Amino acid sequence: MPSPDDAALPPELAPAALTLFGDRLDLAAAYAELLATDGVVRGLIGPREAPRIWDRHLLNCAAVAERIPSGATVLDVGSGAGLPGLVLAIARPDLTVTLIEPLARRTSFLIEVVEQLGLAKTVRVFRGRADEAATGSSGRNPISGDVVTARAVAPLDRLAAWSLPLAVRGGRLLALKGSSAVAEIEQHAEVVTRLGGSEPTVHLCGVDVIDPPTTVVEIVRERMVGPRPVASKRDRGSRSRRR
């Protein structure tokens, strides 16, 4: 069985955690415990990841906050267990965060965590895909934000296609990437431009705070190239019958 002990903050990481979370460190610790217990039991975090929650997940995500302006609205695509969206909401109470996740078991976990951590005033959960959030579906209004975040969701071309329509003009996509960042930019920069994005740039977040720092690919939405509206079941059925 998962143990809360797996979520303990290693002493050597305490200075970095205090720098990134400040007086909300206790809240981050409560989230770490939920990830190491319920998150593992429900299959959102692998058992081997539990002892590395702080360095591999929480601190890695929290460092991205330095790229987000004060008071921004943040949309977290493919939020999963809440990484990086929930971490950013904990580290930065000035942000308004929407966690976008299509899978029911994950959204159930996210809703419970938001309630348990007392974050309901600044965090909401949207069950659906990114394109559904951008265009509106099932009677829901389209949503957009100043910043769109994503971690381990998809290669840069697909990620930009899903995420840029969620950003306001002049807003940005912050994609947490690893060593593949430069190669992905070289491969997909042309597609990103066609989608209305700027030339992707690489930033290292948390320099001199965490080791290694977090690699982030940043793309500004320069032009409004939106997704197609989400078709209703009736519309899809009509098209099928016309074929």
JOGIQUI-V115686 format. One record per residue. N is the residue number from 1. NEAR is the number of other ideal C-beta (glycine too) atoms within 12 Angstrom. D_LAST is the distance of its C-alpha to the last C-alpha in Angstrom with 1 decimal. Layout:
n=[N N]
near=[NEAR NEAR]
d_last=[D_LAST D_LAST]
This chain:
n=[1 2 3 4 5 6 7 8 9 10 11 12 13 14 15 16 17 18 19 20 21 22 23 24 25 26 27 28 29 30 31 32 33 34 35 36 37 38 39 40 41 42 43 44 45 46 47 48 49 50 51 52 53 54 55 56 57 58 59 60 61 62 63 64 65 66 67 68 69 70 71 72 73 74 75 76 77 78 79 80 81 82 83 84 85 86 87 88 89 90 91 92 93 94 95 96 97 98 99 100 101 102 103 104 105 106 107 108 109 110 111 112 113 114 115 116 117 118 119 120 121 122 123 124 125 126 127 128 129 130 131 132 133 134 135 136 137 138 139 140 141 142 143 144 145 146 147 148 149 150 151 152 153 154 155 156 157 158 159 160 161 162 163 164 165 166 167 168 169 170 171 172 173 174 175 176 177 178 179 180 181 182 183 184 185 186 187 188 189 190 191 192 193 194 195 196 197 198 199 200 201 202 203 204 205 206 207 208 209 210 211 212 213 214 215 216 217 218 219 220 221 222 223 224 225 226 227 228 229 230 231 232 233 234 235 236 237 238 239 240 241 242 243]
near=[12 27 15 22 16 27 30 20 31 21 11 13 32 19 18 32 38 22 23 37 35 18 14 29 26 18 31 40 26 26 47 48 30 37 44 36 27 30 36 28 20 26 19 34 34 22 21 13 28 31 26 23 42 37 28 28 38 48 41 39 49 47 39 45 40 27 37 39 19 15 15 31 32 48 47 48 47 37 46 38 43 46 43 47 51 50 48 50 45 42 40 38 23 21 35 28 43 42 46 41 38 25 22 14 20 33 28 21 35 44 25 24 40 32 17 21 30 18 36 18 15 28 37 31 34 36 25 33 28 41 27 30 38 37 25 23 25 16 10 18 13 25 32 31 42 31 43 52 55 44 38 24 34 23 23 38 28 24 38 45 33 33 45 48 39 46 43 27 21 21 32 40 48 49 48 43 36 21 10 21 29 18 18 27 31 18 19 30 25 16 24 37 23 16 33 29 39 25 18 37 24 29 25 26 34 31 17 14 26 30 17 19 25 42 32 37 46 39 44 29 33 23 19 19 21 23 27 13 16 24 19 16 12 10 15 14 12 12 12 11 9 8 7]
d_last=[53.7 53.0 56.1 56.6 59.1 56.2 55.4 58.9 59.3 61.1 64.3 63.6 60.4 62.0 62.9 59.4 58.0 60.5 59.7 55.9 56.0 59.4 60.4 57.0 57.8 58.4 54.9 53.5 55.7 54.3 50.7 51.8 53.2 50.0 48.1 50.6 50.6 47.5 45.4 46.4 46.3 42.7 41.6 41.1 44.1 45.2 48.7 50.0 48.9 51.1 54.3 52.7 51.1 53.4 53.4 49.9 48.0 50.0 52.1 49.4 47.1 49.8 50.9 47.7 49.0 51.1 48.0 47.0 48.7 50.6 48.7 45.2 42.1 40.6 37.1 37.2 33.9 33.6 36.9 37.4 41.0 41.6 42.3 43.0 42.1 44.6 47.2 46.9 47.1 50.3 51.9 51.0 51.4 50.7 47.0 44.2 41.8 38.3 37.3 33.6 32.6 29.5 31.4 33.1 36.3 36.9 36.4 38.7 41.3 41.0 41.4 44.5 46.0 45.6 47.4 50.1 50.9 51.0 48.4 46.3 47.5 46.1 43.3 40.1 37.3 33.6 31.4 28.1 26.8 28.0 24.8 24.8 28.5 27.9 25.1 26.0 24.2 25.0 27.2 29.2 30.2 29.5 32.6 34.3 37.6 40.3 40.0 37.3 38.6 37.2 39.0 37.7 34.1 32.3 33.1 33.8 30.5 28.3 31.0 31.2 27.4 27.7 31.2 31.8 29.5 31.8 34.9 36.3 37.0 40.1 39.5 39.2 37.7 40.4 39.2 41.8 41.9 44.4 45.6 42.1 42.1 43.4 41.2 38.1 39.0 39.6 36.2 34.0 36.0 33.7 30.6 32.6 33.6 30.0 29.3 32.2 34.9 38.4 39.9 40.3 43.9 45.6 48.1 50.5 51.0 54.1 56.3 59.9 58.6 56.4 56.5 54.1 52.7 49.0 46.7 44.3 41.7 41.5 38.8 39.2 36.2 37.1 34.0 31.4 28.1 26.2 23.2 19.9 20.2 19.3 16.2 17.1 15.7 14.6 12.8 11.1 10.2 8.9 6.5 5.4 5.5 3.8 0.0]
